[in-house]
């Protein structure tokens, strides 16, 4: 069997899946599938505090799953690669019919 991915690619992918596997981070990704949101909007939508959301956003951002931009005194997050939205949609179709 040919090795399709390098060890580094497998490790990076595993860490990205692990980042999304947390329930709150998955909720954030699902929310952002509909478009960019500010940190405050994310807090309100998922019902937790800004420091808690910020910690989870950092994990997702560090794994390059999210991109951010700052506008005056607000930070906005969006999904970095729309294919992540497709993957989440497929998983939802399989496990949440």
N, C-alpha and C positions, 0 to 999 in steps of 0.2 A: 504494500500500500504506500503510495506516495504521500509525503507530508505536505498538506495543502497550506498550512499556516506555520509561520515561524513560532518559536516558543514565546517571543516577545509579543506577537500579535494575539496569541492565545491568552497570555497573561493580561494584556490590556483589555481584551474583550470580557474576560471573566470579572475584572474589577468594575467594568461599566455595568455589567449585568447585576453585580452585587450592589452597586450604587442605586439602581432602580428597584431592586428587590425589597427595600424597606417600604413599609406601607405608606408612610407620610411622603416619602420621595416619589413613590408611584403616583400618589394623589396629585402632587405638584406637577409631574410630567403630564398626567391626564388633563389637568387644568390648562396647562400651557399648550396642549394640542390644539386648543381653540384660538390661540394667539398670545401675543406678548401681554404680560401683566406686571404691575409694580409689586414690590415686596408687600406693601400695605394691602393691595388687592388679594394677594396670595394668602396672607394671614387671615383676612376676613373670610375668604372662601373655604379654607380648610379648618378654621376655628382654633388657631393656636397663636402663640406669641411671636413677636418679631425676632427675638433672639433665637428661638427654636427654629423658625423658618430659615433664618440666615445661615445657621449651621448646616441645614440640609441643602440649601442652595449652593453653598460652598462645595460640598461633596459632589453635587451634580456638575457644577461648573468646572471643578478640578479634573473631572473625568471627560471634559469637553462635550458633555451632553447638552449643556445650556450655554447661551451667550448672554451677555449683559451690556447695557448701555446706561449711562447716567444722564439725567436731564434735570438741571438745576439741583434740587436736593432729593430727588427720587432716583432709585435704581430700578430698571425694568429688565425682566428676564424673558427669554424666548428659547424655544428648542433650537439647538444649533444645526441639526440635520433632520429634515422632515421625514427621513426614513425611520427615525425613532418613533414617530407618530404612527407610521404604518405597522411597525412591529407591535406596538401597544394595541393597536386596533385588531391585529390578528390574534393576539393573546386573549383579548376581550371576547372576540368571536368564538374562540375555542372554549374558554372557561366560564364565560358569563353569557350564555345564549339567551 
